[in-house]
Amino acid sequence: MPVLTQGKDDFVRADTGSGKTMVYAAPIVSHLQGLSPKISRFDGTHAIILAPTRELCLQIESLFTR
């Protein structure tokens, strides 16, 4: 987690269900919440997340749109 919060790249290998998606999502959300002035959906793209499978893409979308 410290590597991610410092804005550095990282490579993680972990079992399914271990919380990888949340670990990558937390710094993104933290950064976006700290922007001033506050952003809205109409401000454009602020983060791009790449995932290797459709299923993982759907899981990530679900996490960010709750």
N, C-alpha and C positions, 0 to 999 in steps of 0.2 A: 504493500500500500504506500509506503513512503516514496518509492520511485515514481509512482503514478501522480502523487500530489505535488511532486517537484516538476512536473511537466516533461518527464523523460519517457522514452519508449521502454517497453517491457515485453517479455514473452512469458506467458503463463501456460503451464500444462497441469490440468487438474481433472479429477473425476467429475462425471455428470452429477449435477445437484449439489456441487460444493460451494456455489455462490459466486462463480466467476463473473457472471453478468452484472450482479450488484456491485462487485468490486470495481468494475470498469465504469459503471454508471454513476457511482457516488461522486468521483471527482468532477465529472462533466456537469452534473446537477449543481454541485457546490460552486463551480466557476460561474455558471450561468446565473445563479442566484445572487452572486456578488457583483454583477455588472450594474453600473449606474450610468444613465438612467435604466430602469427596469426594461427588459425586452418583452416583446409580445410575439405571437405567432406570425405576425405580418412583417417582422423585421428581417426575415430571410434566414438563411442557414447559418447556424453557429457551431454545429458539430456534425461530423460524418462518422458513422460507425459501420465498419465492414464486417460481415459474417460469412462463413463458408457454406452455410446451408440455409434453405428456405425456412426450416423449422426454427433455427436459431434466430433468424431475422424476425419471425413472428413473435418469438419469446421476448426479444429486445423491444420490439414495438409495443407489446403489451405492457412491459415494465415502464416505458416512458409515457404512455398515454393513459395511465390509470388516474 
